[in-house]
Amino acid sequence: MSRAGFISGRGLPPAHEAASEREATPKPDRLRDTEMDDASLHRWLTRTWRTPPGLIGALASVDHKVIARRYLITAFVFLCLGGLNAVVMRLQLSGPQRGLIGPDLYNQLFTMHGVTMMFLFAVPVVQASGLYLVPLMVGTRNIAFPRLNAFGYWVYVSGGLFAWVSFALSMAPDVGWFAYVPLSGPEFGPGKRADVWAQMITYTEVSSLAVAVATIVTVLKQRAPGMSLDKIPVYVWAMLVTSFVVVFAMPAVMITSTFLILDRLVGTHIFNPAEGGDVLLFQHLFWFFGHPEVYIIFLPATGMVSAIIPVFARRPVFGYLGLVLSLIAVGFLSFGLWVHHMFATGLPKLGASFFTASSMLIAIPNGLQIFCWVATLWDGRPMIRTPLLFVLGFFFIFVIGGLTGVMLASVPLDLQVHDTYFVVAHFHYVLIGGSVFPLLGAAYFWFPKFTGRMMSERWGRRHFWLAFIGFNAAFFPMHIVGLWGMPRRIYTYPAELGWGNINLFITAGAVLFFSSFLLFIFNLVHGALKGAPAGDNPWDAGTLEWATPSPPPSYNFERIPVVAHAEPLWAEREIMPVATGLRVDAREILVSTVADAQPDIREKSAGPSLWPLLAAAAVGGTFLYSIFTPWAIVWGALPLAVTLIGWFWPKGNPEDEE
């Protein structure tokens, strides 16, 4: 790597600046962007940054956009599978004493529904959105650690396939997505179902940690020159905070699943009270991850809302500093709420009171965000388009979820409704209202960036109303039936309890909500194939991802932009300043300082490689075999060591390492 020697200019650099840069170049055979016109620059960058052709090239790709698209498509497949699980469960519960499925299959269905939605859809899909958008928004050519990013995807896919193949073989987990002991322990969980849960968790968390590390480094060290901390887009701030929460929260659930599998396979007694263990330790460890998990899903969604609203309000977001500080506050506070999931376990009342207070306290920064968004719309000139409709639907649904969350923070009420459908309703209002509705709005908003085409506005509005009505019809009555005493996790109920009609109504709403996704798929496919051409910036947005062609080229930016405003495309409508000096005959990125984003050094970016795929195969095989014998960890270390040696073996010329 070498010290950066960048020149800022507008468009192409003047001839004397380009000559000065050539004179400063130590190696005359190194081509830099200061020496080329736009056409030549495009040809060189395309050749340098392209994904190699063919199947091998596709498997070896490290382009953040390619990996992100794979994440998104895979996560959407898992969403459909999890949704089908939910529909089958609702059909079973649509009336008393239904015989559509039995209790064993029902237990597998509701476990796989929760596991799929939480671990295989919700977290991966928001992280994948960041993988695609964050490098574009901060003005860099690829994400940090691109091979680690590719490795994370392959591990994620192997974990998802492992879980769903086990379901097809009737080996799927049947202990809930939380897998409480002693139900999941060796005494009450014979067979391999709980082992599948434990190792699937490890797959997905390794993947999430890889994405989080790459995102953190990209945001802190690869921003465009001039993009100081007070000019970072709010969405990028949301992804940065989310990534830090992942780094601190995910190890807790990995430890939990590892302890569980040690109890089951090795004969330890970490969670066995008869031998000095503690079953509540499992819940403490799990929920120390589990509640931040909710905000790992929610925080990126709030970043999406903060990106969509200013564009359709036609003004910069109100209260930028307040939004950023509230994101950071939510990230910190999310680690102090886990015990409100455990109020019914007999904890000391004084301790429970502190967690009641913290559970209510987190409503303050969340309320501040909503105030800033409403103020932005109030002071702007809103254009009601499909992305904004989903944001407005998010306001309504999430506020209801927040209010019921404050209710559940009260210990006396929580003790009454803890294991009822009231909690199911609250959970879905928070996660679907707080994540899926913003995500659908973001899909309509950034679809032109991904494809260069527009989705249908007419079908988009129909999709919104079908989803909004179906969701509320399905989940709002669950509050009522929960207050009537209907418990969670039951596969049937007696007719004399009087829950039949309301459950039939809930099932109809669930089918309506599921059908809205069929409409979304139709609009998605139709838009990709026949949608109207979008142009580079169809919404006239102000952030850097819209400064590139739609869809972006493999290298993202021909010349790295120089940022002087929080909305650079609104501030520099004629032509944007650029920084020059990067090589075009090798993959090179600009590394900048953390606080002020001043150009610091040029850094080589890793190229396509099959080693991440091979390393993921070694890791996946080790995890799979380990559910049968703990010796798999020992023997699996050998192929993993081989792949890691191949991955990190020095390559290239010595001068490339300068």
C-alpha positions as CSV (number, residue, x, y, z in Angstrom):
1,M,0.0,0.0,0.0
2,S,1.1,3.5,-0.6
3,R,0.4,7.0,0.8
4,A,-2.5,8.6,-1.1
5,G,-1.6,11.4,-3.4
6,F,-5.0,12.5,-4.6
7,I,-6.1,15.5,-6.6
8,S,-9.5,17.0,-6.3
9,G,-11.1,18.5,-9.4
10,R,-14.4,18.7,-11.3
11,G,-14.9,16.0,-13.9
12,L,-11.7,15.3,-15.7
13,P,-8.6,16.9,-14.1
14,P,-6.9,19.7,-15.9
15,A,-3.9,18.7,-18.1
16,H,-1.3,20.2,-15.7
17,E,-2.8,18.3,-12.7
18,A,-2.7,15.0,-14.7
19,A,0.9,15.6,-15.7
20,S,1.8,16.4,-12.1
21,E,0.3,13.1,-11.0
22,R,2.2,11.2,-13.7
23,E,5.4,12.7,-12.6
24,A,4.7,11.6,-9.0
25,T,3.9,8.0,-10.0
26,P,6.9,5.9,-9.0
27,K,6.1,3.1,-11.5
28,P,5.5,4.3,-15.1
29,D,3.7,1.0,-15.9
30,R,1.0,1.6,-13.3
31,L,-2.0,3.2,-15.0
32,R,-4.0,5.7,-12.9
33,D,-7.3,7.4,-13.6
34,T,-5.6,10.8,-13.9
35,E,-4.2,9.7,-17.3
36,M,-7.4,8.7,-19.0
37,D,-10.6,10.1,-20.6
38,D,-13.9,8.7,-19.6
39,A,-14.2,6.1,-22.4
40,S,-10.7,4.6,-21.7
41,L,-11.3,4.7,-18.0
42,H,-14.5,2.8,-18.3
43,R,-12.9,0.1,-20.4
44,W,-10.0,-0.4,-18.0
45,L,-12.1,-0.4,-14.9
46,T,-14.6,-2.8,-16.4
47,R,-11.7,-5.2,-17.3
48,T,-10.2,-4.9,-13.8
49,W,-13.3,-5.1,-11.6
50,R,-15.5,-7.4,-13.6
51,T,-16.7,-10.8,-12.4
52,P,-15.0,-13.5,-14.5
53,P,-17.4,-15.3,-16.9
54,G,-18.7,-18.8,-16.5
55,L,-19.8,-20.9,-13.5
56,I,-16.3,-20.8,-11.9
57,G,-16.2,-17.0,-12.2
58,A,-19.7,-16.7,-10.7
59,L,-18.7,-18.9,-7.7
60,A,-15.5,-16.9,-7.2
61,S,-17.1,-13.4,-7.4
62,V,-16.4,-11.0,-4.6
63,D,-18.3,-8.0,-6.0
64,H,-20.4,-6.7,-3.1
65,K,-23.4,-6.2,-5.4
66,V,-23.3,-9.7,-6.7
67,I,-23.1,-11.2,-3.2
68,A,-25.8,-8.8,-1.9
69,R,-28.2,-9.9,-4.7
70,R,-27.6,-13.5,-3.8
71,Y,-28.3,-12.8,-0.2
72,L,-31.5,-11.0,-1.0
73,I,-32.8,-13.7,-3.4
74,T,-32.0,-16.4,-0.9
75,A,-33.5,-14.6,2.0
76,F,-36.7,-14.0,-0.1
77,V,-36.9,-17.7,-0.8
78,F,-36.7,-18.4,2.9
79,L,-39.4,-15.7,3.5
80,C,-41.8,-17.6,1.2
81,L,-41.0,-20.9,2.9
82,G,-41.6,-19.4,6.4
83,G,-44.8,-17.7,5.1
84,L,-46.1,-21.1,3.9
85,N,-45.4,-22.5,7.3
86,A,-47.5,-19.7,8.9
87,V,-50.4,-20.3,6.5
88,V,-50.5,-24.0,7.3
89,M,-50.4,-23.3,11.0
90,R,-53.2,-20.7,10.6
91,L,-55.3,-23.2,8.6
92,Q,-54.9,-25.7,11.4
93,L,-56.0,-23.1,14.0
94,S,-58.9,-21.7,11.9
95,G,-61.4,-23.7,13.9
96,P,-61.5,-26.0,17.0
97,Q,-60.3,-29.6,16.8
98,R,-59.0,-29.3,13.2
99,G,-57.1,-32.4,12.0
100,L,-55.1,-30.9,9.2
101,I,-51.8,-31.7,10.9
102,G,-50.8,-33.4,14.1
103,P,-49.0,-32.0,17.1
104,D,-45.5,-33.3,16.1
105,L,-45.6,-31.6,12.6
106,Y,-47.1,-28.5,14.1
107,N,-44.2,-28.2,16.6
108,Q,-41.8,-28.5,13.7
109,L,-43.7,-26.0,11.6
110,F,-43.9,-23.3,14.3
111,T,-40.2,-23.8,15.2
112,M,-39.1,-23.7,11.5
113,H,-41.3,-20.6,11.0
114,G,-39.6,-18.7,13.8
115,V,-36.1,-20.0,12.9
116,T,-36.6,-19.1,9.3
117,M,-38.0,-15.7,9.8
118,M,-35.6,-14.6,12.5
119,F,-32.3,-16.3,11.4
120,L,-32.7,-17.0,7.7
121,F,-34.7,-14.0,6.6
122,A,-34.9,-11.0,8.8
123,V,-31.3,-10.5,9.8
124,P,-29.8,-11.6,6.4
125,V,-32.1,-9.5,4.4
126,V,-31.4,-6.2,6.2
127,Q,-27.6,-7.0,6.2
128,A,-27.8,-7.8,2.5
129,S,-29.4,-4.5,1.8
130,G,-26.5,-2.8,3.5
131,L,-24.0,-4.9,1.6
132,Y,-25.4,-3.5,-1.7
133,L,-26.1,0.1,-0.6
134,V,-23.4,1.1,1.9
135,P,-20.4,1.0,-0.4
136,L,-22.4,3.0,-3.0
137,M,-23.6,5.5,-0.4
138,V,-20.1,6.1,1.0
139,G,-18.5,6.3,-2.4
140,T,-16.2,3.3,-2.6
141,R,-15.6,0.7,-5.2
142,N,-16.1,-2.4,-3.1
143,I,-16.8,-3.5,0.5
144,A,-13.9,-4.1,2.9
145,F,-12.7,-7.7,3.1
146,P,-14.6,-8.8,0.0
147,R,-13.6,-12.4,0.3
148,L,-14.8,-12.6,3.9
149,N,-18.1,-11.2,2.6
150,A,-18.3,-14.0,0.0
151,F,-17.5,-16.6,2.7
152,G,-20.3,-15.3,4.9
153,Y,-22.8,-15.9,2.1
154,W,-21.8,-19.4,1.4
155,V,-21.9,-20.3,5.2
156,Y,-25.4,-18.7,5.3
157,V,-26.7,-20.8,2.4
158,S,-25.3,-24.0,3.8
159,G,-27.0,-23.3,7.2
160,G,-30.3,-22.6,5.5
161,L,-30.1,-25.7,3.4
162,F,-29.1,-27.8,6.4
163,A,-32.2,-26.6,8.3
164,W,-34.7,-27.2,5.5
165,V,-33.3,-30.5,4.4
166,S,-33.6,-31.6,8.0
167,F,-37.3,-30.5,7.8
168,A,-37.8,-32.6,4.7
169,L,-36.2,-35.6,6.5
170,S,-38.5,-35.1,9.6
171,M,-35.4,-34.0,11.6
172,A,-36.4,-30.4,11.9
173,P,-36.1,-28.6,15.3
174,D,-39.4,-28.9,17.3
175,V,-38.5,-26.9,20.4
176,G,-39.4,-23.4,19.3
177,W,-37.1,-20.8,17.7
178,F,-35.8,-20.2,21.3
179,A,-35.1,-23.9,22.1
180,Y,-35.5,-23.5,25.9
181,V,-33.9,-26.2,28.1
182,P,-34.8,-28.6,29.6
183,L,-37.1,-29.2,26.6
184,S,-34.2,-29.1,24.2
185,G,-31.8,-30.9,26.5
186,P,-30.7,-34.6,26.3
187,E,-33.5,-35.8,28.7
188,F,-36.5,-34.4,26.9
189,G,-35.1,-33.9,23.3
190,P,-34.0,-37.3,22.0
191,G,-32.8,-37.6,18.4
192,K,-31.1,-34.9,16.4
193,R,-33.7,-32.2,16.2
194,A,-32.4,-29.9,18.9
195,D,-28.8,-30.5,17.5
196,V,-30.0,-29.2,14.2
197,W,-31.2,-26.0,15.9
198,A,-28.0,-25.6,17.7
199,Q,-25.7,-25.9,14.7
200,M,-28.0,-24.0,12.3
201,I,-27.7,-21.1,14.8
202,T,-23.9,-21.3,14.5
203,Y,-24.0,-21.2,10.7
204,T,-26.1,-18.1,10.5
205,E,-24.3,-16.2,13.3
206,V,-20.9,-16.8,11.7
207,S,-22.3,-15.3,8.5
208,S,-23.8,-12.3,10.3
209,L,-20.5,-11.6,12.1
210,A,-18.6,-11.7,8.8
211,V,-21.0,-9.1,7.2
212,A,-20.9,-6.9,10.3
213,V,-17.1,-6.7,10.4
214,A,-16.9,-5.9,6.7
215,T,-19.6,-3.2,7.0
216,I,-18.0,-1.5,10.0
217,V,-14.6,-1.2,8.3
218,T,-16.2,0.0,5.1
219,V,-18.1,2.8,6.9
220,L,-15.2,3.9,9.1
221,K,-12.3,3.6,6.6
222,Q,-13.6,3.7,3.0
223,R,-15.7,6.8,2.8
224,A,-15.4,9.3,0.0
225,P,-13.1,12.3,0.7
226,G,-14.9,14.9,2.7
227,M,-17.7,12.6,4.0
228,S,-17.0,13.4,7.6
229,L,-19.1,11.9,10.4
230,D,-21.7,14.6,10.2
231,K,-22.3,14.0,6.5
232,I,-22.8,10.2,6.6
233,P,-26.3,9.2,5.4
234,V,-28.6,8.2,8.2
235,Y,-29.1,4.8,6.6
236,V,-25.3,4.2,6.7
237,W,-25.3,5.2,10.4
238,A,-28.1,2.7,11.0
239,M,-26.1,-0.1,9.4
240,L,-23.0,0.9,11.4
241,V,-24.8,0.8,14.7
242,T,-26.5,-2.5,13.7
243,S,-23.2,-4.0,12.8
244,F,-21.7,-3.1,16.2
245,V,-24.8,-4.6,17.9
246,V,-24.3,-7.8,15.9
247,V,-20.6,-8.0,17.0
248,F,-21.5,-7.7,20.7
249,A,-24.8,-9.7,20.6
250,M,-24.3,-12.7,18.3
251,P,-21.5,-14.3,20.4
252,A,-24.0,-14.8,23.2
253,V,-26.3,-17.0,21.2
254,M,-23.3,-18.9,19.7
255,I,-22.2,-19.6,23.2
256,T,-25.7,-20.7,24.1
257,S,-26.0,-23.1,21.2
258,T,-22.5,-24.4,21.8
259,F,-23.2,-25.1,25.5
260,L,-26.4,-26.9,24.5
261,I,-24.7,-29.2,22.0
262,L,-22.0,-29.9,24.6
263,D,-24.7,-31.0,27.1
264,R,-26.3,-33.2,24.4
265,L,-23.2,-34.7,22.7
266,V,-20.3,-34.5,25.2
267,G,-22.2,-35.0,28.5
268,T,-21.5,-31.7,30.2
269,H,-24.2,-30.4,32.6
270,I,-24.1,-26.7,32.0
271,F,-27.9,-26.4,31.9
272,N,-28.6,-29.4,34.2
273,P,-29.6,-28.3,37.7
274,A,-29.3,-31.9,39.0
275,E,-25.5,-31.6,38.4
276,G,-25.0,-28.0,39.4
277,G,-26.1,-26.4,36.1
278,D,-28.8,-23.8,35.6
279,V,-31.7,-23.7,33.2
280,L,-32.2,-20.0,33.6
281,L,-28.6,-19.4,32.4
282,F,-29.8,-20.6,29.0
283,Q,-32.5,-17.9,29.0
284,H,-30.2,-15.2,30.2
285,L,-27.6,-16.0,27.5
286,F,-30.3,-16.4,24.8
287,W,-32.2,-13.2,25.5
288,F,-29.0,-11.2,25.9
289,F,-28.8,-11.9,22.2
290,G,-32.5,-12.1,21.6
291,H,-33.6,-8.6,22.4
292,P,-30.7,-6.9,20.6
293,E,-31.7,-9.2,17.7
294,V,-35.0,-7.3,17.5
295,Y,-33.1,-4.1,17.0
296,I,-30.7,-5.7,14.6
297,I,-33.8,-6.1,12.5
298,F,-35.4,-2.8,13.4
299,L,-32.5,-0.4,13.2
300,P,-31.7,-0.9,9.4
301,A,-35.5,-0.5,8.8
302,T,-35.4,2.9,10.5
303,G,-32.4,3.8,8.3
304,M,-34.5,2.9,5.3
305,V,-37.3,5.2,6.5
306,S,-34.8,8.0,7.0
307,A,-33.6,7.5,3.4
308,I,-37.1,7.4,1.8
309,I,-38.9,10.3,3.6
310,P,-36.5,13.2,2.6
311,V,-36.7,12.1,-1.0
312,F,-40.5,12.2,-1.1
313,A,-40.8,15.2,1.2
314,R,-38.4,17.1,-1.1
315,R,-36.3,18.4,1.8
316,P,-33.4,17.2,4.0
317,V,-34.3,15.2,6.9
318,F,-35.3,17.1,10.0
319,G,-33.1,16.6,13.1
320,Y,-30.2,14.7,11.5
321,L,-28.2,14.8,14.8
322,G,-31.2,13.7,16.8
323,L,-31.8,10.8,14.5
324,V,-28.1,9.7,14.6
325,L,-28.0,10.0,18.4
326,S,-31.2,8.1,18.8
327,L,-29.9,5.2,16.7
328,I,-26.8,5.0,18.9
329,A,-29.0,5.2,22.0
330,V,-31.2,2.4,20.8
331,G,-28.2,0.3,20.1
332,F,-26.9,0.8,23.6
333,L,-30.2,0.4,25.4
334,S,-31.1,-2.8,23.5
335,F,-28.6,-4.7,25.6
336,G,-30.4,-3.7,28.8
337,L,-33.8,-5.1,28.1
338,W,-33.4,-8.9,27.9
339,V,-34.9,-9.7,31.3
340,H,-38.3,-8.4,30.3
341,H,-38.6,-11.7,28.4
342,M,-38.1,-13.5,31.8
343,F,-40.5,-11.8,34.1
344,A,-42.5,-15.0,34.6
345,T,-39.4,-17.0,35.8
346,G,-39.5,-15.8,39.4
347,L,-36.7,-13.2,39.3
348,P,-36.3,-10.8,42.2
349,K,-38.8,-8.0,42.0
350,L,-36.3,-5.2,42.5
351,G,-34.3,-6.5,39.5
352,A,-37.4,-6.8,37.4
353,S,-38.3,-3.1,38.2
354,F,-35.0,-1.9,36.6
355,F,-35.7,-3.8,33.4
356,T,-39.3,-2.4,33.4
357,A,-37.7,1.1,33.5
358,S,-35.2,0.3,30.8
359,S,-38.0,-1.3,28.6
360,M,-40.0,2.0,28.9
361,L,-36.9,4.2,28.4
362,I,-36.1,2.8,25.0
363,A,-39.4,4.2,23.8
364,I,-37.9,7.7,24.1
365,P,-35.3,7.5,21.3
366,N,-37.7,5.6,19.1
367,G,-40.3,8.3,19.7
368,L,-37.7,10.9,18.8
369,Q,-37.2,9.3,15.4
370,I,-40.9,9.3,14.6
371,F,-41.1,12.9,15.6
372,C,-38.2,13.8,13.2
373,W,-39.8,11.9,10.4
374,V,-43.2,13.5,10.9
375,A,-41.5,16.9,11.1
376,T,-39.7,16.2,7.8
377,L,-43.0,15.4,6.1
378,W,-44.8,18.3,7.8
379,D,-42.3,20.9,6.6
380,G,-41.8,19.4,3.1
381,R,-44.0,18.8,0.0
382,P,-44.8,15.1,0.2
383,M,-45.3,13.1,-2.9
384,I,-47.4,10.1,-2.1
385,R,-45.8,7.2,-4.0
386,T,-45.6,3.5,-3.1
387,P,-42.4,3.7,-1.0
388,L,-43.9,6.5,1.1
389,L,-47.2,4.6,1.5
390,F,-45.3,1.7,3.1
391,V,-43.5,4.1,5.4
392,L,-46.8,5.6,6.5
393,G,-48.2,2.1,7.1
394,F,-45.1,1.5,9.2
395,F,-45.9,4.5,11.4
396,F,-49.3,3.1,12.2
397,I,-48.3,-0.5,12.8
398,F,-45.1,0.2,14.7
399,V,-46.8,2.7,17.1
400,I,-49.3,0.0,18.0
401,G,-46.4,-2.5,18.6
402,G,-44.6,0.1,20.7
403,L,-47.6,0.8,22.9
404,T,-48.2,-3.0,23.5
405,G,-44.5,-3.2,24.3
406,V,-44.8,-0.6,27.0
407,M,-47.7,-2.6,28.3
408,L,-45.7,-5.8,28.4
409,A,-42.9,-4.0,30.3
410,S,-45.2,-3.9,33.2
411,V,-44.6,-7.0,35.4
412,P,-48.2,-7.5,36.6
413,L,-49.6,-7.3,33.1
414,D,-46.8,-9.4,31.6
415,L,-47.5,-12.2,34.2
416,Q,-51.1,-12.4,33.0
417,V,-50.5,-12.4,29.2
418,H,-46.9,-13.8,28.9
419,D,-47.7,-17.1,27.2
420,T,-50.8,-15.9,25.3
421,Y,-51.5,-14.7,21.8
422,F,-51.2,-11.1,23.1
423,V,-47.4,-11.6,23.0
424,V,-47.6,-13.1,19.5
425,A,-49.5,-10.1,18.3
426,H,-47.1,-7.6,19.9
427,F,-44.1,-9.5,18.4
428,H,-45.5,-9.4,14.9
429,Y,-46.5,-5.8,15.1
430,V,-43.0,-4.9,16.1
431,L,-41.2,-7.1,13.6
432,I,-43.4,-6.9,10.6
433,G,-44.5,-3.3,11.2
434,G,-41.0,-2.3,12.2
435,S,-39.1,-4.2,9.6
436,V,-41.1,-5.7,6.8
437,F,-43.1,-2.7,5.8
438,P,-40.1,-0.4,5.6
439,L,-38.3,-3.2,3.7
440,L,-41.1,-3.4,1.2
441,G,-41.0,0.4,0.8
442,A,-37.2,0.2,0.3
443,A,-37.7,-2.5,-2.3
444,Y,-39.8,-0.2,-4.4
445,F,-37.5,2.8,-3.7
446,W,-34.2,1.1,-4.6
447,F,-35.5,-1.3,-7.2
448,P,-34.4,1.1,-10.0
449,K,-30.9,1.1,-8.6
450,F,-30.7,-2.7,-8.8
451,T,-32.3,-3.2,-12.2
452,G,-32.5,0.2,-14.1
453,R,-36.3,-0.2,-14.3
454,M,-39.3,0.9,-12.4
455,M,-41.9,-1.2,-10.7
456,S,-45.5,-0.5,-11.4
457,E,-47.0,2.3,-9.2
458,R,-50.5,1.1,-9.7
459,W,-49.7,-2.5,-8.7
460,G,-47.6,-1.2,-5.9
461,R,-50.5,0.7,-4.4
462,R,-52.7,-2.4,-4.6
463,H,-49.9,-4.4,-2.9
464,F,-49.7,-1.9,-0.1
465,W,-53.4,-1.9,0.7
466,L,-53.7,-5.7,0.5
467,A,-50.7,-6.0,2.8
468,F,-51.9,-3.4,5.2
469,I,-55.5,-4.7,5.5
470,G,-54.4,-8.3,5.6
471,F,-51.7,-7.7,8.3
472,N,-54.0,-5.8,10.6
473,A,-56.9,-8.3,10.1
474,A,-54.5,-11.2,11.0
475,F,-52.7,-9.8,14.0
476,F,-54.8,-7.2,15.7
477,P,-57.4,-9.7,16.8
478,M,-54.6,-11.8,18.4
479,H,-54.4,-9.1,21.1
480,I,-58.1,-9.8,21.9
481,V,-57.9,-13.6,21.8
482,G,-54.8,-13.3,23.9
483,L,-56.6,-11.3,26.6
484,W,-59.3,-14.0,26.4
485,G,-56.6,-16.5,27.5
486,M,-55.7,-18.4,24.3
487,P,-52.1,-19.7,25.0
488,R,-49.3,-19.7,22.5
489,R,-47.8,-22.8,20.8
490,I,-51.0,-24.9,20.8
491,Y,-52.0,-26.9,17.7
492,T,-55.7,-27.0,18.6
493,Y,-58.3,-26.0,21.2
494,P,-61.8,-27.1,22.4
495,A,-64.9,-25.6,20.7
496,E,-66.5,-24.6,24.1
497,L,-63.8,-21.9,24.7
498,G,-65.4,-19.8,22.0
499,W,-62.2,-19.0,20.1
500,G,-63.3,-20.5,16.7
501,N,-64.8,-17.4,15.0
502,I,-62.1,-15.0,15.8
503,N,-59.4,-17.6,14.8
504,L,-61.2,-18.1,11.5
505,F,-61.1,-14.3,11.0
506,I,-57.4,-14.3,11.8
507,T,-56.7,-17.0,9.3
508,A,-58.6,-15.1,6.6
509,G,-56.4,-12.1,7.3
510,A,-53.2,-14.2,7.3
511,V,-54.2,-15.7,3.9
512,L,-54.9,-12.1,2.6
513,F,-51.5,-10.9,3.9
514,F,-49.7,-13.9,2.3
515,S,-51.4,-13.2,-1.0
516,S,-50.1,-9.6,-0.9
517,F,-46.6,-11.1,-1.4
518,L,-47.8,-13.0,-4.5
519,L,-48.8,-9.6,-5.9
520,F,-45.4,-8.2,-4.9
521,I,-43.6,-11.1,-6.7
522,F,-45.6,-10.4,-9.8
523,N,-44.8,-6.6,-9.6
524,L,-41.1,-7.5,-9.0
525,V,-40.8,-9.9,-12.0
526,H,-42.9,-7.6,-14.3
527,G,-40.8,-4.6,-13.3
528,A,-37.5,-6.4,-13.9
529,L,-38.6,-7.7,-17.4
530,K,-40.9,-5.0,-18.7
531,G,-40.7,-2.0,-16.3
532,A,-40.2,1.5,-17.6
533,P,-36.6,2.5,-17.9
534,A,-35.7,4.4,-14.7
535,G,-32.6,6.5,-15.6
536,D,-29.8,7.0,-13.2
537,N,-31.8,8.9,-10.5
538,P,-35.5,8.5,-11.1
539,W,-36.5,9.9,-7.6
540,D,-34.1,12.9,-7.7
541,A,-32.5,11.7,-4.5
542,G,-29.5,13.3,-2.9
543,T,-27.2,10.5,-1.7
544,L,-24.3,9.0,-3.6
545,E,-25.7,5.7,-4.6
546,W,-27.7,7.6,-7.2
547,A,-24.6,9.2,-8.6
548,T,-23.7,6.0,-10.5
549,P,-25.6,4.4,-13.4
550,S,-28.5,2.2,-12.6
551,P,-27.7,-0.6,-12.3
552,P,-24.2,0.3,-11.1
553,P,-21.1,-1.0,-13.0
554,S,-18.8,-3.5,-11.4
555,Y,-16.5,-0.7,-10.2
556,N,-19.3,1.5,-8.8
557,F,-17.6,4.9,-9.5
558,E,-15.4,5.9,-12.4
559,R,-13.8,8.5,-10.2
560,I,-14.3,8.7,-6.5
561,P,-16.6,11.6,-5.6
562,V,-15.6,14.4,-3.1
563,V,-18.4,15.2,-0.7
564,A,-19.1,18.6,0.9
565,H,-22.7,18.2,1.9
566,A,-25.0,15.6,3.6
567,E,-27.0,15.4,0.3
568,P,-24.2,15.8,-2.3
569,L,-26.4,15.3,-5.4
570,W,-28.7,18.1,-4.2
571,A,-25.8,20.5,-3.4
572,E,-23.8,19.7,-6.5
573,R,-26.4,19.5,-9.3
574,E,-24.1,20.5,-12.1
575,I,-21.0,18.4,-11.7
576,M,-19.5,16.8,-8.6
577,P,-15.9,17.2,-7.5
578,V,-13.9,14.0,-7.8
579,A,-10.7,12.6,-6.3
580,T,-8.2,11.1,-8.7
581,G,-5.0,9.0,-8.4
582,L,-6.3,5.4,-8.1
583,R,-4.9,2.6,-10.3
584,V,-7.1,1.3,-13.0
585,D,-5.0,-1.8,-14.0
586,A,-5.4,-3.3,-10.5
587,R,-8.1,-3.3,-7.9
588,E,-7.3,-0.4,-5.6
589,I,-9.5,1.5,-3.2
590,L,-9.1,4.7,-1.2
591,V,-8.7,4.4,2.6
592,S,-9.6,7.6,4.4
593,T,-9.4,8.8,8.0
594,V,-12.2,7.9,10.5
595,A,-13.4,11.3,11.6
596,D,-12.9,13.7,8.6
597,A,-12.7,11.2,5.7
598,Q,-9.5,12.7,4.4
599,P,-7.6,10.6,1.8
600,D,-5.0,8.5,3.7
601,I,-3.7,5.5,1.7
602,R,-4.3,3.5,-1.4
603,E,-5.1,-0.1,-0.5
604,K,-5.3,-3.2,-2.7
605,S,-8.8,-4.9,-2.9
606,A,-8.9,-8.7,-3.1
607,G,-10.0,-10.2,-6.4
608,P,-12.2,-13.1,-7.3
609,S,-11.4,-16.4,-5.5
610,L,-12.8,-19.8,-4.9
611,W,-11.2,-20.1,-1.5
612,P,-14.1,-18.5,0.4
613,L,-16.5,-21.1,-1.1
614,L,-14.1,-23.9,-0.2
615,A,-13.6,-22.6,3.3
616,A,-17.3,-22.3,3.7
617,A,-17.7,-25.9,2.5
618,A,-15.1,-27.0,5.1
619,V,-16.9,-25.1,7.9
620,G,-20.3,-26.3,6.8
621,G,-19.2,-29.9,6.6
622,T,-17.6,-29.7,10.1
623,F,-20.8,-28.2,11.6
624,L,-23.0,-30.9,9.9
625,Y,-20.8,-33.8,11.0
626,S,-20.5,-32.4,14.6
627,I,-24.2,-33.2,15.3
628,F,-23.2,-36.8,15.2
629,T,-19.8,-36.7,17.0
630,P,-17.8,-34.0,18.7
631,W,-14.6,-35.4,17.0
632,A,-15.8,-33.7,13.9
633,I,-14.4,-30.4,15.2
634,V,-10.9,-32.1,15.4
635,W,-11.0,-33.7,12.0
636,G,-12.8,-30.7,10.4
637,A,-10.0,-28.5,11.4
638,L,-7.7,-30.1,8.8
639,P,-9.7,-29.2,5.6
640,L,-10.4,-25.8,7.1
641,A,-6.7,-25.2,7.7
642,V,-6.0,-26.1,4.1
643,T,-8.6,-23.7,2.7
644,L,-7.4,-20.9,4.9
645,I,-3.8,-21.4,3.9
646,G,-4.9,-21.2,0.3
647,W,-7.0,-18.2,1.0
648,F,-4.2,-16.2,2.6
649,W,-1.2,-17.5,0.7
650,P,0.8,-14.5,-0.6
651,K,0.2,-13.7,-4.3
652,G,1.3,-11.1,-6.8
653,N,4.5,-9.1,-7.2
654,P,6.4,-7.7,-4.2
655,E,5.8,-4.1,-5.3
656,D,2.0,-4.7,-5.0
657,E,2.5,-5.1,-1.3
658,E,4.3,-1.7,-0.9
